[in-house]
Protein backbone atom coordinates (compact mmCIF):
# COMPACT_ATOMS: atom_id res chain seq x y z
CA UNK A 1 0.00 0.00 0.00
CA UNK A 2 1.45 3.39 -1.02
CA UNK A 3 1.56 6.52 1.12
CA UNK A 4 -1.42 8.18 -0.56
CA UNK A 5 -3.62 5.21 0.24
CA UNK A 6 -2.48 5.16 3.86
CA UNK A 7 -3.11 8.90 4.15
CA UNK A 8 -6.66 8.40 2.84
CA UNK A 9 -7.36 5.71 5.44
CA UNK A 10 -5.89 7.76 8.28
CA UNK A 11 -7.96 10.77 7.25
CA UNK A 12 -11.05 8.57 7.43
CA UNK A 13 -10.04 7.61 10.97
CA UNK A 14 -9.32 11.25 11.82
CA UNK A 15 -12.80 12.29 10.70
CA UNK A 16 -14.25 9.64 13.00
CA UNK A 17 -12.28 11.00 15.95
CA UNK A 18 -13.47 14.52 15.16
CA UNK A 19 -17.08 13.37 15.18
CA UNK A 20 -16.61 11.47 18.43
CA UNK A 21 -15.11 14.52 20.16
CA UNK A 22 -18.10 16.70 19.31
CA UNK A 23 -20.62 13.97 20.12
CA UNK A 24 -19.15 13.32 23.55
CA UNK A 25 -18.75 17.02 24.39
CA UNK A 26 -22.35 17.65 23.33
CA UNK A 27 -23.53 14.91 25.69
CA UNK A 28 -21.30 16.06 28.55
CA UNK A 29 -22.45 19.69 28.36
CA UNK A 30 -26.10 18.62 28.01
CA UNK A 31 -25.92 16.77 31.34
CA UNK A 32 -24.64 19.76 33.31
CA UNK A 33 -22.20 19.41 36.18
CA UNK A 34 -21.59 15.96 37.62
CA UNK A 35 -19.27 13.00 37.79
CA UNK A 36 -20.50 11.33 34.62
CA UNK A 37 -20.23 14.46 32.50
CA UNK A 38 -16.65 14.99 33.74
CA UNK A 39 -15.74 11.42 32.82
CA UNK A 40 -17.22 11.84 29.35
CA UNK A 41 -15.24 15.05 28.86
CA UNK A 42 -12.12 13.09 29.81
CA UNK A 43 -12.93 10.53 27.10
CA UNK A 44 -13.37 13.40 24.61
CA UNK A 45 -9.89 14.61 25.53
CA UNK A 46 -8.51 11.14 24.81
CA UNK A 47 -10.19 11.27 21.41
CA UNK A 48 -8.49 14.65 20.87
CA UNK A 49 -5.17 12.95 21.51
CA UNK A 50 -6.03 10.29 18.93
CA UNK A 51 -6.87 13.01 16.41
CA UNK A 52 -3.55 14.68 17.13
CA UNK A 53 -1.59 11.44 16.64
CA UNK A 54 -3.39 10.69 13.38
CA UNK A 55 -2.87 14.20 12.03
CA UNK A 56 0.85 14.09 12.83
CA UNK A 57 1.14 10.70 11.11
CA UNK A 58 -0.64 12.07 8.03
CA UNK A 59 1.71 15.05 7.82
CA UNK A 60 4.75 12.80 8.32
CA UNK A 61 3.59 10.80 5.30
CA UNK A 62 3.34 14.00 3.24
CA UNK A 63 -0.42 14.54 3.48
CA UNK A 64 -2.82 17.11 4.87
CA UNK A 65 -5.22 16.33 7.74
CA UNK A 66 -8.87 16.70 6.73
CA UNK A 67 -11.01 18.87 8.98
CA UNK A 68 -14.28 17.22 7.96
CA UNK A 69 -16.31 15.89 10.88
CA UNK A 70 -17.29 12.24 10.75
CA UNK A 71 -20.74 10.80 11.35
CA UNK A 72 -22.25 11.29 14.78
CA UNK A 73 -24.96 9.44 16.71
CA UNK A 74 -26.22 12.25 18.95
CA UNK A 75 -29.69 10.83 19.60
CA UNK A 76 -32.63 12.30 21.49
CA UNK A 77 -34.60 11.45 24.58
CA UNK A 78 -33.12 9.82 27.67
CA UNK A 79 -29.44 10.11 28.60
CA UNK A 80 -29.25 6.31 28.67
CA UNK A 81 -30.07 6.37 24.95
CA UNK A 82 -27.23 8.82 24.34
CA UNK A 83 -24.86 6.45 26.09
CA UNK A 84 -26.15 3.59 23.92
CA UNK A 85 -25.33 5.71 20.88
CA UNK A 86 -21.84 6.30 22.27
CA UNK A 87 -21.40 2.55 22.62
CA UNK A 88 -22.39 2.17 18.97
CA UNK A 89 -20.03 4.96 17.89
CA UNK A 90 -17.16 3.21 19.65
CA UNK A 91 -18.08 -0.03 17.92
CA UNK A 92 -18.04 1.80 14.57
CA UNK A 93 -14.57 3.14 15.36
CA UNK A 94 -13.17 -0.18 16.54
CA UNK A 95 -14.44 -1.98 13.44
CA UNK A 96 -13.01 0.67 11.12
CA UNK A 97 -9.64 0.67 12.86
CA UNK A 98 -9.45 -3.12 12.69
CA UNK A 99 -10.26 -3.01 8.99
CA UNK A 100 -7.52 -0.46 8.37
CA UNK A 101 -5.10 -2.44 10.53
CA UNK A 102 -5.46 -5.37 8.15
CA UNK A 103 -4.99 -3.18 5.08
CA UNK A 104 -1.95 -1.15 6.18
CA UNK A 105 1.50 -2.73 6.11
CA UNK A 106 3.53 0.15 7.60
CA UNK A 107 4.68 -1.16 11.03
CA UNK A 108 4.74 2.28 12.66
CA UNK A 109 1.19 3.07 11.55
CA UNK A 110 -0.02 -0.38 12.57
CA UNK A 111 1.42 0.16 16.03
CA UNK A 112 -0.39 3.50 16.31
CA UNK A 113 -3.71 1.97 15.27
CA UNK A 114 -3.33 -0.89 17.74
CA UNK A 115 -2.72 1.68 20.49
CA UNK A 116 -5.85 3.61 19.57
CA UNK A 117 -7.98 0.45 19.38
CA UNK A 118 -6.99 -0.34 22.97
CA UNK A 119 -8.33 3.06 24.08
CA UNK A 120 -11.53 2.67 22.08
CA UNK A 121 -12.21 -0.71 23.65
CA UNK A 122 -11.87 0.91 27.07
CA UNK A 123 -14.23 3.72 26.02
CA UNK A 124 -16.72 1.13 24.78
CA UNK A 125 -16.77 -0.45 28.23
CA UNK A 126 -17.06 2.96 29.91
CA UNK A 127 -20.11 3.93 27.89
CA UNK A 128 -21.80 0.61 28.63
CA UNK A 129 -21.28 1.40 32.31
CA UNK A 130 -22.61 4.96 31.83
CA UNK A 131 -25.69 3.58 30.10
CA UNK A 132 -26.52 1.45 33.12
CA UNK A 133 -25.68 4.29 35.50
CA UNK A 134 -27.88 6.75 33.60
CA UNK A 135 -30.81 4.36 33.86
CA UNK A 136 -30.30 3.86 37.62
CA UNK A 137 -29.79 7.51 38.47
CA UNK A 138 -32.29 9.01 36.04
CA UNK A 139 -29.74 11.29 34.39
CA UNK A 140 -31.44 13.91 32.25
CA UNK A 141 -30.91 16.55 29.61
CA UNK A 142 -30.61 19.93 31.38
CA UNK A 143 -30.54 22.04 28.21
CA UNK A 144 -33.33 24.42 27.30
CA UNK A 145 -34.59 26.44 24.36
CA UNK A 146 -33.55 29.93 25.46
CA UNK A 147 -32.77 32.20 22.52
CA UNK A 148 -32.37 35.72 23.84
CA UNK A 149 -29.64 38.14 22.78
CA UNK A 150 -27.24 36.98 25.48
CA UNK A 151 -27.52 33.30 24.54
CA UNK A 152 -27.02 34.25 20.88
CA UNK A 153 -23.78 36.05 21.74
CA UNK A 154 -22.56 33.06 23.74
CA UNK A 155 -23.47 30.69 20.91
CA UNK A 156 -21.54 32.95 18.51
CA UNK A 157 -18.55 32.64 20.85
CA UNK A 158 -18.81 28.84 20.81
CA UNK A 159 -18.79 28.81 17.01
CA UNK A 160 -15.73 31.08 17.00
CA UNK A 161 -13.85 28.97 19.53
CA UNK A 162 -14.57 25.75 17.63
CA UNK A 163 -13.38 27.40 14.41
CA UNK A 164 -10.06 28.60 15.80
CA UNK A 165 -9.40 25.31 17.57
CA UNK A 166 -9.51 23.62 14.16
CA UNK A 167 -7.59 26.44 12.51
CA UNK A 168 -4.75 26.55 15.01
CA UNK A 169 -4.47 22.78 15.10
CA UNK A 170 -4.28 22.59 11.30
CA UNK A 171 -1.70 25.36 11.20
CA UNK A 172 0.33 23.66 13.92
CA UNK A 173 0.41 20.43 11.89
CA UNK A 174 1.41 22.14 8.65
CA UNK A 175 3.95 24.77 9.74
CA UNK A 176 7.67 24.06 9.53
CA UNK A 177 8.38 26.68 12.20
CA UNK A 178 8.92 24.78 15.45
CA UNK A 179 8.19 27.69 17.76
CA UNK A 180 5.03 28.54 15.84
CA UNK A 181 3.96 24.91 16.01
CA UNK A 182 4.27 24.87 19.80
CA UNK A 183 2.52 28.19 20.28
CA UNK A 184 -0.33 27.25 17.96
CA UNK A 185 -0.84 24.01 19.90
CA UNK A 186 -0.82 25.93 23.19
CA UNK A 187 -3.33 28.52 22.00
CA UNK A 188 -5.58 25.80 20.55
CA UNK A 189 -5.69 24.19 24.00
CA UNK A 190 -6.63 27.55 25.52
CA UNK A 191 -9.41 27.94 22.94
CA UNK A 192 -10.71 24.50 23.95
CA UNK A 193 -11.04 25.85 27.48
CA UNK A 194 -12.95 28.83 26.14
CA UNK A 195 -15.39 26.58 24.30
CA UNK A 196 -16.05 24.67 27.52
CA UNK A 197 -16.61 27.83 29.56
CA UNK A 198 -19.06 29.21 27.03
CA UNK A 199 -20.94 25.94 26.51
CA UNK A 200 -21.39 25.49 30.25
CA UNK A 201 -22.56 29.09 30.61
CA UNK A 202 -25.07 28.61 27.81
CA UNK A 203 -26.50 25.45 29.36
CA UNK A 204 -26.78 27.24 32.72
CA UNK A 205 -28.95 29.79 30.90
CA UNK A 206 -31.27 27.11 29.52
CA UNK A 207 -29.65 27.28 26.10
CA UNK A 208 -28.38 24.52 23.81
CA UNK A 209 -24.83 24.76 22.43
CA UNK A 210 -24.82 24.02 18.69
CA UNK A 211 -21.04 23.42 18.50
CA UNK A 212 -20.74 24.23 14.80
CA UNK A 213 -17.79 26.00 13.23
CA UNK A 214 -17.49 28.61 10.50
CA UNK A 215 -14.91 28.75 7.69
CA UNK A 216 -11.46 27.56 8.76
CA UNK A 217 -8.34 29.11 7.23
CA UNK A 218 -6.14 26.33 5.83
CA UNK A 219 -3.11 28.30 4.64
CA UNK A 220 0.03 26.25 4.07
CA UNK A 221 2.66 28.97 4.44
CA UNK A 222 3.50 30.00 7.99
CA UNK A 223 3.37 33.73 7.32
CA UNK A 224 -0.09 33.43 5.78
CA UNK A 225 -1.23 31.28 8.70
CA UNK A 226 -0.11 33.81 11.29
CA UNK A 227 -1.65 36.76 9.44
CA UNK A 228 -4.98 34.92 9.35
CA UNK A 229 -4.69 34.02 13.02
CA UNK A 230 -3.89 37.59 14.04
CA UNK A 231 -6.85 38.83 12.03
CA UNK A 232 -9.35 36.50 13.64
CA UNK A 233 -8.00 37.22 17.13
CA UNK A 234 -8.33 40.97 16.67
CA UNK A 235 -11.89 40.57 15.43
CA UNK A 236 -13.03 38.31 18.25
CA UNK A 237 -11.29 40.32 20.97
CA UNK A 238 -13.26 43.36 19.82
CA UNK A 239 -16.49 41.35 19.86
CA UNK A 240 -15.90 40.04 23.38
CA UNK A 241 -15.09 43.59 24.49
CA UNK A 242 -18.35 44.82 22.96
CA UNK A 243 -20.29 42.00 24.67
CA UNK A 244 -18.69 42.81 28.04
CA UNK A 245 -19.73 46.45 27.76
CA UNK A 246 -23.26 45.51 26.72
CA UNK A 247 -24.06 43.18 29.61
CA UNK A 248 -25.12 44.30 33.08
CA UNK A 249 -24.38 40.93 34.66
CA UNK A 250 -21.12 40.98 36.62
CA UNK A 251 -20.41 37.27 36.18
CA UNK A 252 -20.93 37.38 32.43
CA UNK A 253 -18.92 40.59 32.13
CA UNK A 254 -15.98 38.91 33.88
CA UNK A 255 -16.21 35.94 31.50
CA UNK A 256 -16.25 38.11 28.39
CA UNK A 257 -13.37 40.25 29.65
CA UNK A 258 -11.32 37.17 30.46
CA UNK A 259 -11.96 35.81 26.98
CA UNK A 260 -11.07 39.19 25.46
CA UNK A 261 -7.80 39.35 27.36
CA UNK A 262 -6.87 35.80 26.35
CA UNK A 263 -7.53 36.63 22.69
CA UNK A 264 -5.46 39.82 22.93
CA UNK A 265 -2.62 37.70 24.33
CA UNK A 266 -2.92 35.19 21.48
CA UNK A 267 -2.75 37.98 18.92
CA UNK A 268 0.40 39.40 20.52
CA UNK A 269 2.07 35.98 20.49
CA UNK A 270 1.21 35.52 16.83
CA UNK A 271 2.51 39.00 15.95
CA UNK A 272 5.88 38.21 17.53
CA UNK A 273 6.01 34.92 15.64
CA UNK A 274 5.15 36.68 12.38
CA UNK A 275 7.96 39.21 12.84
CA UNK A 276 10.45 36.39 13.29
CA UNK A 277 8.97 34.44 10.39
CA UNK A 278 9.26 37.42 8.06
CA UNK A 279 12.93 37.81 9.00
CA UNK A 280 13.73 34.12 8.70
CA UNK A 281 11.10 32.29 6.60
CA UNK A 282 10.67 28.63 7.51
CA UNK A 283 8.96 27.62 4.26
N, C-alpha and C positions, 0 to 999 in steps of 0.2 A: 504494500500500500504506500503510495507516494505522500509527500507532505501536504499537498492540497486536499487530498481526501481525508487525511487525519484532521486537518484544520476544520473542515466542514463538519466532521463528527463532533469535535470538541465544541464548536460553536453551537451545535444542537444541544449539547449538554449544558453549555453556559446559559442558553435561553431558558432551559428548565430550571436552573438554579435561580435565575432572575425572577421567574414566575413564583417559585416557592418562597423567596424572600418576601415578596409583596403579599402573597396569600397569608403567610404566617403573621406578618406585621398587622395586616388588616384584622385578623382574628384576635390578636393580642390587644390591640387598641380598643376593639369593640367590646371586650370583656371588662375594661376598666382596670383599676389597680387590684392586685392579688397575686398569689403564688403561681397559679397556673399561667397567667398572662406573662409573668416574668420569665418563666421557664420556656414559654413559646418564643419570646423575644430572644432568648439565649440560643435557641435552635436556629432562628433566623440569622443570627450573627455567625453561626457555624456555616450556614449556607452562603453567607457573604464571603467567608474564607474560601469555600469551594470555588465560587465565582472568580475570586482573585487568582487562585492557583490555575484555573483553566485559562483565564485570560493571559496570564504570564506564559503559559505553555504555548498558546496560540501565537503570541508575539515572537517567542523564541524560535518557532517553526517558520517565521516569516509572514504570518497572517495578521489580520485585524480582528479584534473581538467584536462580535455583533452585539448591539444594544437592544435588540428586539426582546420583548418579554414573552416567555413561553406560556403555554396554556395553564390556566388556573382552575381550581375547583372550589370557588368561594362558598357557594351554598347559601341557603336561607334557613330560617327557622331556629331550631334549638342548637345550643352550643355543641351538644353531643354529635349532632349531624355535621357540624363544621369539622370536628375532630375526625369523624369517619372519612370526610373528604380529604383531610390531611394524610390519613392512613393510605388512601388510594393514590394520592399524589406521590407519596414516598414509594409505593409499589411501582408506579409508572417510572420513577427515576431509577430505581434499582434494576428494573427490567431493561431499560434503555442502556444503562451503564454496562450491564452484563453482555448485552448484544454488542456494544462497541468494544468491550474487552476482548471478545472473540475475533473481531475484525481487525483490530490494530496489532501490529507486530513490533512496534517500538517499545523496548523494555522499560524505558523511563516513563513513557505515557501509560503503559499498562500498570506500572507500580502506583502511579498517581490515581488511576481509576479504581484500583483495588482499595486504596486508602479511603477514597470518597465513599465507595460502596459500604465499607465498614461503618462509617458515620450514618449513612442513610438507613442502614438496618437498625441502628440504635434509635434513630428518630422514629422509625416505623413502630418500634416497641413503645416509645414514649407516647406517641399519639394514641395508640391503643389504650394505654393507661389513662390518658386524659379523657378519652371517650367514656370510659367507665366512671371516672371521677366526676365528669360533668353531669352524668345521669344521676349519680348519688347526691351531689351537692346542689343540683338545680341551677347550674351556671346559666347566666342569661346575657343577652345582648343589651348593653346599656346605652347604645347610641340612640339619637333622636333625629328629628327632621327639621331642626332649627335652621333658618336660612335668612337671618338678619344681616345687616351690613358688617357687623363684627365677625360673624362666622364666615362670611364671604372673604374678608381680608385674611383670616387665618387659613382658609382653604387655598387662597392664592399663594400664601407663604409655603404651604405644604408642596404645592406644585413646583414652586421655584426650588425648594430644597431638594426635591427628588431629581429635578433636572440637573442641578449643579453636581449632585452626587455622581450621576452618570457621566457628566462632562469631565469632571476632575479625575475620575477613575480612568476614563478612556485616555485622557491626555497623559496621565501618569504612566499608562502602559506603553504609549507610543513615543514619548519623548526620549531623546538620547542624552538629555541633561540630567545627571544623577541628582543634583540638588533639587532641581525642579520636580523630578519624580517623587522625591521624598516629601517635599512640601505639598504637592498636589494630593498625595495620599493622606497626609495629615489633615489638610483642609477638608477633604472629602469625609473623613471620620467626624470632624466637627459639624459638617452639614448634616450628617446622619443624626447627630444629637439634636440639632435644630428641628429636623423632621419629627422626631419623637416628642419633643416639647410641644410643638404646635398641634400634633395629632391628639395628644393627651388633653391639651387645653380645649380643643374643639369638641371632643367627646364629653368633657366636663360641662360643656355648654349645650349639651343635647344635640350636637351636630354629628355628621358622619363624614370622616375623612375619605376623599375620593382616591388619593394617592395615585395621581396621574401626572405625567411630566409633559413639558412643552418641548420645543425643538432643541436638540442637543448639538452643540458645536463639535464637529469631529475633525478639526484641523490636524494636519500631520506634521507641520513644522512648529517647533517650539515657540518661536516668536509669535506666530499667528495664534497659537493656543493661549499664550499669556495675555495677548491683547484682548482676545475674546473673554477671557476670565476676568480681567480687570473691568471690562465694560459691563459685564453682568453684575459684578459686585458693586460697582458704583450705582447702578440702577436700583438694585434691591436695597442697598443701604439707605438710599433716599426714600424708598417706599416705606421701609420700616420706621424711619424717622417721621414721615408724614402720619403713619398709623399711630405712633406714640403720641404725637401732638393732638390727634383727633379724639383719642379715648379719654374718658374721665375716670376710668378704673385704674387704681394704683397698681394692682397686680399685673394687669395686662400691659400697662405702660412700661413697667420694669422689664417684662418679657421682650417687648418690641425694642426697647433701648439696648438690652443685652444683645439681641440679634443684630441690631444695627452696628453696634461696636465690634462684634465679631466679624461682620462683613467688611467693615472699614479696615480691620486688621488684615483680613485675607487680601484685600486689594493692595495694601502697602507691601505685603510679602511678594505678591506677584509683580508689582512695579520694580522692586529691587532685583528680582530674578530676570525681568525683561531687560533691565539696564545691563546686567552681566551678559545676558544672551546676545544682545546687540553688539557688545564689545568682542565677545568670543563665541560665535555661533557654533552650536553643537550638531547641527544638521544642515 
